[in-house]
Amino acid sequence: MIDRMKMVFLVLLGLFLTSIGLKFLAIHELTFGGTAGLATVLTFVSTWSWGVLFFLVNLPFFWMSLKKLGKWFTISSFMSIVGISIVRESLDLIPFFSVPMWLAVILAGLCIGFGVTLVLNNGSSLGGIHILALYLDQKWTINRGISIFVCDLLIIVFAGFLVGWGNALLSVFVIFIASTIIGRYKKSPIKVTEKQHQYEEVHSHSANES
């Protein structure tokens, strides 16, 4: 029970850190990779909020997660996506300090890198590219930091046509910082959640028999 509460707390902390990083990017009209970056780009051409767009663009990836990564991981990821959408939207309603562009790049990379790492390492994900990266890591042991960086770089190239190549280049540095952290401090969240659930099922079955 204590371990479960600790995992939930760390996931919530990760969601908060990631939201802070995304807020720094939004202030300076920078973007990120993955579905977070895609949602950011879509805010430039849509009247919908980032939270709504982020939720919608992640929906197709849940099929892959449910089929390949397990229902408990999928449910946890779904809750994390709802959570970060709410937290990120809430940050727009309160005053937020501004920093120079170069510092925003560093802080955003650090916040997102450590935030996503906490989420991934404690049995959840932020959907989209993270689900794909975890699947590739599990299936072919491809480092998830590398997978995320490559996918994010492709999305940044697309974003460059809309937000400008100067901002897109700075966004690559954010992705590099975040992906380095994610790849460095990794452990499998799929094994954690699935093994824990299997243990709970066995323990529950034994209790019923007794």
PyMOL commands that set and color helices and strands:
alter all, ss='L'
color gray80, all
select helices_A, chain A and resi 2-27+34-43+50-58+61-69+71-91+101-120+129-140+144-163+165-184+189-209
alter helices_A, ss='H'
color red, helices_A
deselect
rebuild
show_as cartoon
